[in-house]
Structures are given as structure tokens and as C-alpha cells.
Amino acid sequence: MTQGIVKSTFPVLFGYIPLGIAFGMLFQDLGYPWYLATLMAFFVYAGTAQFMVVGLLAAGVGLTEIAISTFLINSRHIFYGLSMLNSYGEWGLKKIYLAFGLTDETYSLVTTISLKDDFKKEQPFFTITALNHSYWVISCTIGAVIGSSFSINTQGMEFTLTALFVVLVIEQWKKIKEPLPFMIAAFSSIVALYLFADQMLLGSIALSVILLTINNLLRGQHD
């Protein structure tokens, strides 16, 4: 059973290695000590948000905006945790860690893995979460150490973030196949770029939330 659980995390391992190394190298390019990349990987543990932070730090964005943006980007993980409350038993601190470790990839594994005994989920769930977490921390650390030890031209590597967001948009489109949210996002970004140039990201997010809320309220009135 344990061997099968470990093998089920291998796709995550092979996906985390290049992304984690890329993040570590880009983060090191900012001139911070390498171990901060390790700490961020351990405590933040969010690929999209971490790449976003690299771009924001490089652009000289303030810590408040970075903190708010990171929270909003990762807010979907709150719903991951809520949906798993019934699956996770009264496991004390393990339950808190399992909720913290629910990345997209981990959530996919723990919700699809087949277990013979539904009453013995604690160890398999913990193993999957801990392994995936360790893959990410180790990969980010390797990238940071490489970046601090060798002079490497990382020009163009920042496109990793753009590519990651493009993939996320494509995945979202496949799931909802509704153009309105994407139109709202594009409109909000253009407006925020002209009206809130210094706070473009927060402005576009706030405007998108307002427009989506109005749209949902209007739909509710017609239902």
C-alpha cells in the first residue's frame, strides 16, 4: 500500500522539479539569501503565488500589496480545505497540516486515490501531502543554491510565470467554458492599467470582484 501511495506522487515530483528549480533561480536573481527561497517554499507552498511574488518584488511592489495579492491568488485553497472536512478525521495537528498542504496537485490525488479501507485514510493522506510538500521545498532549494553558486543567465526564465498563468487560464476555460469572467478580467485589467498604474494588480482584482458580484446579483434577480 505504502509503495503504491509513493508512486502516485511521482507525476507531481516530475512537475515540481523544473518549476521549483526555476523559481529558486529567479528568486536568487533578486539578490536575497538562498535560504529565503526554502522558507518561502515551506511556509507559502504555492507555486503560482511564489512566482507572482518574484515578479512583484522585481517590480518594487510594496509588501502590503504582495501580501494581499498572495492571499487572493491562494483563496481557492480555502474551499479545498472546506470540501475535505468530512474526509479528514479528528487527527489533531495532522488535520491542520493536511489542510495547509492542499495544493491543486495534492487535492487531485487525495480526492481520487482508491483506498481499500476508508477508515485508514490518515497515513496515506499524510504521506501524499508530506511528499508533495518536500518535493517542492527541495526543488526550490536546489534552484536557489544553483543560482547562488553559479553565474547563470536567467533572461527569459521569468516567462515561466506568464506560461504558468496561461496554462491556468486554459484550464479554467476548459472547466467553465463561459466567456463572461474572462471578458471581465480583460476589461478590469485594461481599466486598472490606465487608472491605477501603480496599483494595477490590486485595482484589476478589486474591479473584477465588483463586476462579478454585480453580475451574480443580477442573475439572482432573474432566477
C-alpha positions as CSV (number, residue, x, y, z in Angstrom):
1,M,0.0,0.0,0.0
2,T,2.7,2.5,1.0
3,Q,4.7,1.8,-2.2
4,G,1.6,2.5,-4.3
5,I,1.0,5.7,-2.4
6,V,4.5,6.9,-3.0
7,K,4.3,6.0,-6.7
8,S,1.1,8.0,-7.1
9,T,3.0,11.2,-6.2
10,F,5.7,10.7,-8.9
11,P,3.8,12.8,-11.5
12,V,3.8,15.7,-9.0
13,L,7.5,15.2,-8.4
14,F,8.4,15.4,-12.1
15,G,6.2,18.5,-12.4
16,Y,7.6,20.2,-9.3
17,I,11.3,19.7,-10.2
18,P,11.5,22.1,-13.2
19,L,9.1,24.6,-11.7
20,G,10.8,24.6,-8.3
21,I,14.3,25.0,-9.7
22,A,13.1,27.8,-12.0
23,F,11.5,29.6,-9.0
24,G,14.7,29.2,-6.9
25,M,16.9,30.6,-9.6
26,L,14.6,33.5,-10.3
27,F,14.3,34.3,-6.6
28,Q,18.1,34.2,-6.2
29,D,18.4,36.6,-9.0
30,L,16.7,39.2,-6.8
31,G,19.8,39.1,-4.5
32,Y,18.2,37.6,-1.4
33,P,19.9,34.8,0.6
34,W,19.2,31.4,-0.9
35,Y,17.6,30.0,2.3
36,L,14.7,32.5,2.0
37,A,13.6,30.6,-1.1
38,T,13.5,27.4,1.0
39,L,11.5,29.2,3.8
40,M,9.0,30.6,1.2
41,A,8.6,27.2,-0.3
42,F,8.0,25.6,3.1
43,F,5.6,28.3,4.6
44,V,3.9,29.7,1.5
45,Y,3.9,26.5,-0.6
46,A,2.1,27.9,-3.6
47,G,3.8,27.8,-6.9
48,T,1.6,30.4,-8.7
49,A,1.8,32.9,-5.7
50,Q,5.6,32.4,-5.3
51,F,6.3,33.1,-9.0
52,M,4.0,36.1,-8.7
53,V,5.9,37.4,-5.7
54,V,9.2,37.2,-7.7
55,G,7.7,39.4,-10.3
56,L,6.2,41.8,-7.8
57,L,9.5,42.1,-5.8
58,A,11.4,42.7,-9.1
59,A,9.0,45.5,-9.9
60,G,9.5,47.1,-6.5
61,V,5.9,46.5,-5.3
62,G,5.2,47.0,-1.6
63,L,4.8,44.2,0.9
64,T,1.2,45.1,1.7
65,E,0.2,44.7,-2.0
66,I,2.2,41.5,-2.2
67,A,0.5,40.0,0.9
68,I,-3.0,40.9,-0.3
69,S,-2.3,39.6,-3.8
70,T,-0.9,36.3,-2.4
71,F,-4.0,35.9,-0.3
72,L,-6.4,36.5,-3.1
73,I,-4.4,34.2,-5.5
74,N,-4.5,31.4,-2.9
75,S,-8.0,31.9,-1.7
76,R,-9.3,28.9,-3.7
77,H,-7.4,26.7,-1.3
78,I,-9.8,27.7,1.5
79,F,-12.5,25.9,-0.5
80,Y,-10.3,22.9,-0.9
81,G,-10.0,22.6,2.9
82,L,-13.7,23.1,3.4
83,S,-14.5,20.3,0.9
84,M,-12.2,17.9,2.8
85,L,-13.5,18.5,6.3
86,N,-15.6,15.3,6.2
87,S,-12.8,13.2,4.7
88,Y,-10.2,14.3,7.3
89,G,-11.0,12.9,10.7
90,E,-10.2,14.2,14.1
91,W,-6.5,14.0,13.5
92,G,-5.3,16.9,15.6
93,L,-2.3,18.8,14.2
94,K,-2.1,16.5,11.3
95,K,-5.5,17.7,10.1
96,I,-4.3,21.3,10.2
97,Y,-1.2,20.4,8.2
98,L,-3.2,18.4,5.7
99,A,-5.5,21.4,5.1
100,F,-2.4,23.6,4.7
101,G,-0.9,21.2,2.2
102,L,-3.9,21.1,-0.2
103,T,-2.3,22.4,-3.4
104,D,-4.0,21.7,-6.7
105,E,-2.0,18.6,-7.3
106,T,-2.3,17.2,-3.7
107,Y,-6.1,17.9,-3.8
108,S,-6.3,16.0,-7.0
109,L,-4.5,13.0,-5.6
110,V,-6.3,12.7,-2.2
111,T,-9.7,13.0,-3.9
112,T,-9.1,10.3,-6.5
113,I,-6.9,7.8,-4.7
114,S,-8.5,4.4,-4.2
115,L,-8.2,3.0,-0.6
116,K,-9.4,-0.4,0.5
117,D,-10.2,0.8,4.0
118,D,-11.9,4.1,4.2
119,F,-11.2,4.2,8.0
120,K,-7.5,4.2,7.5
121,K,-7.0,7.4,5.4
122,E,-4.9,9.3,7.8
123,Q,-1.5,7.9,6.9
124,P,-2.0,7.7,3.1
125,F,-3.3,11.3,3.1
126,F,-0.4,12.5,5.3
127,T,2.2,10.6,3.2
128,I,0.9,12.2,-0.1
129,T,0.8,15.7,1.4
130,A,4.2,15.5,3.0
131,L,5.9,14.0,0.0
132,N,4.5,16.6,-2.4
133,H,5.5,19.4,0.0
134,S,9.0,18.0,0.3
135,Y,9.3,17.8,-3.5
136,W,8.5,21.5,-3.8
137,V,10.8,22.6,-0.9
138,I,13.7,20.6,-2.2
139,S,13.3,21.7,-5.8
140,C,13.1,25.4,-4.8
141,T,16.2,25.0,-2.6
142,I,18.2,23.3,-5.4
143,G,17.3,26.2,-7.7
144,A,18.3,28.8,-5.2
145,V,21.6,27.0,-4.4
146,I,22.4,26.8,-8.1
147,G,21.5,30.5,-8.6
148,S,23.8,31.5,-5.7
149,S,26.7,29.2,-6.6
150,F,26.9,29.9,-10.4
151,S,26.5,32.8,-12.6
152,I,23.6,31.8,-14.8
153,N,21.8,34.0,-17.3
154,T,18.2,33.8,-16.3
155,Q,17.0,36.1,-19.0
156,G,13.7,34.8,-20.4
157,M,13.2,32.5,-17.5
158,E,10.7,34.9,-16.0
159,F,8.4,33.8,-18.8
160,T,7.8,30.7,-16.6
161,L,5.3,32.8,-14.6
162,T,3.5,34.0,-17.8
163,A,3.3,30.5,-19.1
164,L,2.0,29.2,-15.8
165,F,-0.8,31.8,-15.8
166,V,-1.6,31.0,-19.4
167,V,-2.0,27.3,-18.5
168,L,-4.2,28.2,-15.6
169,V,-6.4,30.3,-17.8
170,I,-6.7,27.5,-20.3
171,E,-7.6,25.0,-17.6
172,Q,-10.2,27.4,-16.2
173,W,-11.7,27.8,-19.7
174,K,-11.9,24.1,-20.1
175,K,-13.8,23.8,-16.8
176,I,-16.3,26.7,-17.1
177,K,-16.4,27.4,-20.9
178,E,-18.1,30.7,-20.1
179,P,-16.6,33.9,-21.8
180,L,-18.0,36.5,-19.4
181,P,-15.5,36.0,-16.5
182,F,-12.6,36.3,-19.0
183,M,-14.1,39.4,-20.6
184,I,-14.5,40.9,-17.1
185,A,-10.9,40.1,-16.3
186,A,-9.6,41.6,-19.5
187,F,-11.7,44.7,-19.1
188,S,-10.7,45.2,-15.5
189,S,-7.0,44.8,-16.3
190,I,-7.2,47.5,-19.1
191,V,-9.1,49.9,-16.9
192,A,-6.8,49.3,-13.9
193,L,-3.7,49.8,-16.1
194,Y,-4.9,53.3,-17.0
195,L,-6.5,54.4,-13.7
196,F,-4.3,52.6,-11.1
197,A,-0.9,52.2,-12.8
198,D,1.0,52.0,-9.6
199,Q,-1.5,49.5,-8.0
200,M,-2.6,47.8,-11.2
201,L,-2.9,44.3,-9.8
202,L,-5.0,45.2,-6.8
203,G,-7.1,47.6,-8.9
204,S,-7.9,44.9,-11.5
205,I,-8.6,42.3,-8.9
206,A,-10.9,44.6,-7.0
207,L,-12.8,45.7,-10.1
208,S,-13.2,42.1,-11.2
209,V,-14.6,41.1,-7.9
210,I,-17.1,44.1,-8.0
211,L,-18.2,43.3,-11.6
212,L,-18.6,39.6,-10.9
213,T,-20.6,40.3,-7.7
214,I,-22.9,42.6,-9.7
215,N,-23.3,40.0,-12.4
216,N,-24.2,37.3,-9.8
217,L,-26.7,39.6,-8.1
218,L,-28.4,40.4,-11.4
219,R,-28.5,36.7,-12.2
220,G,-30.1,36.0,-8.9
221,Q,-32.9,38.5,-9.6
222,H,-33.7,36.8,-12.8
223,D,-33.8,33.3,-11.4
